[in-house]
């Protein structure tokens, strides 16, 4: 039983506040915000998503920079409340098209309308975007999506590739196209997050892929959909030792450790031919989530080396090799590496042979910028307050098969006594690779039950891979 | 178009109040103008005004003064306007009960609207008014709402009954709404109506159960086989949230045989594949609770739920995965062996929040065994060099804990010693504390460790705990460390600069120990330390210095036996949580208790304990019928039984440090009862020191040595125990005693088959024990779990009571007995008596 629900902006302003049971005092939003902001002064730890203050339990999730909070005095199921908060955020996004502070402020009356139906006296009622449609009367006021920073996993399609209409996924389920007619289309996104840990010798210590098949349907009349996956897909490994690499043949079947499905999915034929049948409801939802620890080829090889070069100097060499087809490009890549605390100066040097470089050391910002003329602009910086080496590769895309090296010379203020490798690293990397998936899970076809001969809705099947925890130890 | 919630506005209403006020009066004027208008476009202008009002309400500006204007404007057919008006009215009606009356009229009218949605909306708003004197207007619309042809209206009405109950329980019960709900619950075709009826009924009957016998029966009826099967068979018809509700109810159901258990599990098997984590966890709870008494199946359940849980952990949002991981953490802690091959899943990722990392470190520690320790410790050592200092510290502690679990100690000690060479202050500090603990358990490693520890300059160690550990080692191994007396001497010289009393206490003891081993070199330091200690402003330090001084004056060799006796290695370090608390947390699976790692009674007040409450069991504890002559007021006892439980646990937790200390000299040496009994002949000061651990548990490690009195606990065999046949003890005193006394005996006892067969209701055991002069003060539970509190009184000493907590599980034929006694020396005799009485159950 939820007592109150509210949404706070990053600054702690109430954007929406709904009291369902009147059991918790009115100032709870302020108490909550103060708690979260100043969670235990020691070392700036994050507040956990669930905590108790004076007998009130505060449960919150962060979505699009906003805090979705529920309070209760009852010993509820935390998963239920967290799932519900996440779902409320998603339903709001379905209606508003874009979920952010601006759109929420413009449409708060509609949000109240939704909240009235989603929760009654603290008990969840319905969170189905489709069912809710018949109870919602406010028209969403659209927010210009282009000016806004991209949000959510679907937003990654807005950069890099021109094949997708960027605004398609940011339109409301209730809004109409300018032409007055709704465009019949369906989006199926295979989003994979990969975690890899390389040992100092480049050997893979752990690897895991967490994937989800996300669907967003704008089809009218609820046609049935068949989604076919790899025929040789295997689910569940025999025996509990999931980290047994010997059994996995390189190019063989895709083996998932485990997966779960959305409620609307019928699995009648799944064991037979790996087809999922469903009648997609309106709005965005995960058809299937899966987890894989089978050996796979990591998209990037990362090598990091730190060597002492004299008493107060050391050299760092970072090497990145893209291990995928040249037709694929990765973007928004950055590499982080913590440096010893007594580092005072860093100078960078990129690939040898690259001429026309300019370096600029800004004393005030303690950042070193290093630019390459022509089409590239690499950005390296040293943030001395965190003793972190950042290597952003912004305006260029790393093409499959290519290799990039960064050399950095460090100057220290004191001699290090201990092993320098214990003072620096590990190197972590973030990236996004559209139209690539490491697991080789495929949507073989997406079949929509035809209503008439001319009915041919747009189908978008898109793949993307993101780094979750991509770490190389030194 | 934009609402007046400018981002520049401060979140607190006070600065915006002045402008807010003038704007509110402005709004009032505009609303008044529009109220009667029928001009086209009025609704649009009204919408804009209403929006402004609602947005003020949201940011906390008081707009209650607009109440009558809002009501006047609400005569409209525009649904959006209606909804905004209802929202406003719901928010302010409580504070303006007189004005709320104005709204009744149009709400009642809307309740009879043609459109089911308007009917539903109006009914919901009517029920949210929360004004006690308006309930009479509620009964009619609610009654017809429950019978409405539209599922939407019935859905609203079924929750509306609960709202009415919270405004006026008497009106709700008198209008017979619960039985109408019950009828809907069993017959309605709309799944959400059924779910809402269930929510309402559960809440109403739980609250009513305190006063009404009927409500207790009704509540139990919800758990009857037909109801549970009716709901489970159509589980897929419910929304995912309603499924959670049904599954939670099912987890309390007690099936009659194992076939039923398997049927239910087969039926719910596919729920484990649900993408909603709340459904999966609720299903797991059902599985775990159903199989609790079937050991091997229970274990299979663990194997089955592992993969779904891991999937939820890795695919959800960070918040969701934290909630699931906490549950996984609980299961890992209960059965680490079952997860020992999954340890790689518990490796930390660099971008995880620290609350997740902490859980994972604990899990890694728990699953370590012969085969995976090397890899786990290697991984942990990586974290120890981490930039995240709190996690680095936790990682080092984890390494130490694994070493104490006895796997691969050799390699771990090497690594710990390598930590000391890293020369990071916090790493050194954590490692020193660990090396100290390791040496207490594995004295054979002293040689290797001391060589490294000896090289650490005490000047580089600042943290009190670490410094205390270093000083302890200096004292304990002073014969092996060449410099020990001189290092200690320099520390004594800087006595005034040492701010931590803990460190000063340790310094006193260490200097004295060093003195016994190397007297000529330490004499000077000892003198200085005792002088400084006697002048110390801290009471404990002063007392210890004085005690040492007098002890040395009295008899040096006795002092050595007291302060520096030969020691045995510690075999087990005490757990921080009692198993009773852990079990209770497990009972509350899929609730906040798991995240807080506390049972619910520690963080909620009684009325909000929710559907998971343990107090349900306790709430039904009834006072033993036969002991009516004991002047027991049952209500009073019921109200306090939670405190009783609370104080029990606290007591146990407080006891931990002292147990820890005693284990050092002699495992299983019971401080609380035996040491006092064994010491009566000794001097006053000695006895006061023996008492110390209970007074100052925080300085426990310093007292280790003091408890190391090699005195055997010879208790003269007690005279045959006679019990008073008619003891008198009122519940208040019982509770107080239970809270104050330490547990003198705790054991598990098997019951005879005829005993378990006879034990169908708590009353059976009550009468039986009474024939053995043991009275029951409270009892409760349902088969197979019963809980009793007994007491007895010595025949020859009216001040000596025995208190017993007895938990019986008839399906496993086990009884857990905890005995507390005023006279600890007689507790063994009493225990024998109690057990023989218990085993005689069912024989006569």
Interface residues (C-beta under 8 A of the other chain):
Chain A: X1 X9 X11 X12 X13 X14 X15 X16 X17 X19 X21 X22 X23 X26 X30 X33 X42 X43 X45 X46 X48 X49 X50 X52 X55 X57 X60 X61 X62 X73 X74 X75 X76 X77 X78 X79 X80 X82 X83 X84 X85 X86 X101 X105 X106 X108 X109 X112 X113 X116 X120 X121 X123 X124 X125 X126 X127 X128 X134 X135 X137 X138 X141 X195 X197 X206 X208 X210 X211 X212 X236 X240 X241 X242 X243 X257 X258 X259 X260 X261 X262 X263 X286 X288 X289 X290 X291 X338 X387 X417 X418 X422 X423 X426 X428 X468 X469 X471 X473
Chain B: X1 X2 X3 X5 X7 X9 X11 X12 X51 X54 X55 X58 X59 X60 X79 X80 X83 X84 X87 X91 X94 X117 X124 X130 X155 X156 X159 X162 X163 X166 X192 X196 X199 X203 X239 X240 X241 X244 X248 X273 X274 X275 X276 X277 X278 X280 X281 X282 X303 X306 X307 X308 X310 X311 X312 X314 X315 X317 X318 X319 X320 X322 X323 X324 X326 X327 X341 X342 X344 X347 X349 X350 X351 X352 X353 X354 X355 X382 X385 X387 X389 X390 X421 X422 X423 X424 X588 X590 X591 X592 X593 X594 X595 X596 X600 X603 X604 X605 X608 X609 X610 X612 X613
